[in-house]
Amino acid sequence: MLASVSKSGYYAWIKAASIRQAREDQDEKDIKIIKEIFYRKKQKAGNLQIKMDLENDYSIIMNHKKIRRLMRKYELFAKVRRANPYKEMMKATVEHRTCPNLLQREFDQNEAGKVLLTDITYLYYGNGKKAYLSCVKDGSTKEIIAHYISTSLGMDIVYETLKIMKRSMLEGFPEKAMLHSDQGVHYTHPEFQKRVKQMKLIQSMSRRGNCWDNAPIESFFGHFKDEADYKECNSLRELKRVVNRYFKEYNNQRYQWGLKKMTPVQYRDHLLMAA
């Protein structure tokens, strides 16, 4: 016995060589027509679709298991359309609930952390790459107190934003502090609303289709996209570095007339000392 193979087994394998070669030749023949269909369908056809095309367009009857085996052997993997994250989140529960517009555009209440405005925007960078930026802006100090970048619009983008916001509020939230957003699916999601409530924040929402109800953060996104050099970034890591640098400069070095010529951080400290 050599290499754990019996003598009889070895000769049987030798004898079957012609059968294996015939099967290999047939595979090469069959995969050509399968590839033709696969690429004609823009790489989106699975074994069942190809089976139907073979029967109807080529009058070839082939078992779908064989087609699946050949596709795996020659690494033909169908492109699967990704589920829309919004639809998936809406399917997860029927308890999505909007909140009234309690803020009523009273963005500046002269108290740091009293009014917190949140929203999500998209960022195109590099060669058609897309990321999403979630932010929280203080309505009184204009400071961006939390931001998070993700390549996914799943619920984690807002959950992580909440965590960062909580960590950044070292003094805690003022009594009856309010988190205001639009009526997007992230903010009407019951789990998001539960987490906001656990942070003892009051939730407020813009009226549907009315961007003026959350104008300060909408305006900030516009200025950010005009000023930040993020479009030339080639990687997510580089994008995050550029965005982090912009927010650091905005919060600490951007003097604003409406903040008594102070930066957002300086004005926050000013309000806290005056309280």
N, C-alpha and C positions, 0 to 999 in steps of 0.2 A: 504494500500500500504506500503510495507516494502522495504527500500533502493531504492526508486524510481522505483520499479518493481511492475507492476500491478499483481493482484491475478491470472488473466487468463494467463498473460505472464509467471508467475512462474510455473503454472501447465503445460503449453505448453512446457516449458524448461525441466521439469521433464519427461514428456511424450517422449521427443526426446532424452533422455539419451541413450537409446539403439541404436539409429541411430548414435549418436556421437561416441559411443564406437565401433560400427561396422566400422565406417570410420577410427577411430584410429587404429583398428586392421589391416585394409586393408593397411593403410599407412605403418605400421610396416612391412607388408609382401612385399609391393612394394619397400620400400627403401633398402631392403636387396639385391635385384637384381641390383638396381641402384648403390649402393655402390660397388658391385662386379665389374661392368663396370668402374665406376669412378676411382677406385684404380688400376685396370688393365691398364687403360690409363694414369697412373702416375699423376692423379689429374689434367689432362689437358683437360678433355672432358666437354663440355657444354651440355645444355639440348637437343639441336638438334642432337648432335653427339650420345648422349645416346639413344635418340628416334630411330635413325636409327639402332643402335646396337641391341636394343630390338626387332625391327621388323625383322631384317635379321638373327640374331643369336639365338633369343629365341622365335620367332613367337608371340611376345607380342605387341599388338597395345595399345599405351598409348599417350594421348594428351601431347604435349610439354609443355603446361601451367601447367599441373599437375606435370610433371617432375621438372619444374622450382620451383613450390611451395614446393615440397618435398625436393629439394636440399637446398632451403633457410631454411626450417623448421629444417633440420638436419645439417645445416651449412656445406654444401659441396660446397666450392667455388673453381672454376677452376682457376688454375694458368695461368695468362695471360702473354705471352712472351712480355717483354719490347721492345719497339722500339729502334733500334740502334740510338744513339744520332747523330752520324755522318750522317747517312742517313736522319734523320729528318732535320738536319741543311742544308744539301744539297738540300732537297726538298723545303725548305723555300724560296729559291731564285735561279735564274739562273745567277745571276750577280757576282758570285765568280770570283775574278781576281787575278792572280799572279803578283808579282812585280819583276823587274830585280834585279840581284845581284849587287847592287851598292857598297856594302862594300868591295868586292873582298879580303876578309880575312885580311884586314887592321884593325885588332881588337884594337890594342893599338895606339891611336892617341895622346897620351900624354896630354889628357884633360879630366877631370872628367865629366861624363855625355854625352860625345860626341858620344860614341858608346854604345848602349844598346842591349844586346843579350837576347832573350827570348825563352823559350821552356817549354814543359810539360813532366813529367815523371810519372810513376806509382809507388806506394808503397804498397807492400803486408805486412800486419801486423796481429798480433793476430792469430786467427784460420781461415786463408784463407780470411780475409777481405782485401778489396782493396780501396785505395784512390789515388788521383791524385795531384801532386805537380806542380804548375806553378811558374816559377821564372823569374826574370830579373837580369842580371849580367852586371856590368859596365866593358867594355872591357879594359879600361885603369887602373882602380884601383883594379879590380878583386872583388869588393864589390858586395854582393847580396843586391840590393837596394829594391827589392820587392819580396814577395813570398805569395802564397795563396794555401791552401789545400782544396780539395772538394772531395766528394764521387761521384760526377757527372762530366761527360765530356761535359756538356752543355756549352753554350757560356758564362755563368756567370763566369766561372773560369778565363777567360781572361779579361773580363770586370772588375772584382774585382782587378785583378793584375794591370791593368792600373791605377785604382784609387789609389791603394797603392803606385805605382811608382810615380805618380804625387805628392802625399803628402810627399813622402820621399825626393823629389828634392826641398829642401827649397830655394836654390839659383836660381831655375828655370832651364830650359834646355838651353844649349849653342846654339848658332846660327847654324843651319843646323845639329842639333843632329839627329842621325839615330837609328831607332829601327829595328833590324835584327832578322829574324826567319826562320824556314823552310817553306815549302809550305803546311803546314797542313790546314785542313778545317777551323780551328778557325781563322787563320791569313789571309786567303783569303776571309773571310766573309765580305760582303760590310759594315755591321754595325761596325765591328771591324776596318776596314780601315777608315771609316768615323771618328771614335773616335780618331784614331791615328792622322789623319789630323787636327782635331780640337785642338789637343795638339801641333800643329805646329812641328810635327816630320816627318822626311822623312822615308818611309818604304822601307826596303830592304829584299830580300829573297834568301835563298840558292838555288843552282841549284837542281833540283829534284834528289833525291837519293844520294846526295853528303854530307855526314855528316861532312866532313872537313870544309865546308863553315860556320859551326856554332860550330867548335871544342871546344872552351873554355867552353861553358856551357855544352856540352856533356861530357867533361872531368870532370867538376865539379860534375855533377850528379853521375858519376862513383865513385869519391872519397867520396862523401857524403854517398852513399849506403854502401861503405866499412867501413866507420868510425862511422856513427850514429847508436845508439842502438834503432832503431825504430821497428824492427821486432817483438819484444816481447810485444809491446804495445797492450792492450786489448780493448781500446776504442779510438774513434776519438779525444776526448779531450786530452787523454794521448799522442797520436801521435803528435798532434799540439804542445804540451808542449815540447816534445823531439826535434822536428824540430826547434821550435823557439829558444831553448837553443843552438842548434848546430850552427844556423846562427849567433846568437849573439856572440858566441865564435869565430867563423870563421872570422867575420868582425872586431872584436875588439882585438883578442888575437892571431890570426894566422899570425906569421911573415913569410914573403915570400922573397926569395932571389931576385926574379925578381922585387920586389917593394922596392929595396934598403934596404932590411931587415926590412921593416916596415909592419904593418898590413894594410889591405885594407882601413880602416878608416883613419889611420895615413897618408897613401899615398894620399888619397883624399884631406885631409887638406893641405898636402904638395903641391899638384898641384894647389889648389885654391890660396894659398898664393903666388905661383910663377907666377900666371897669371897676 
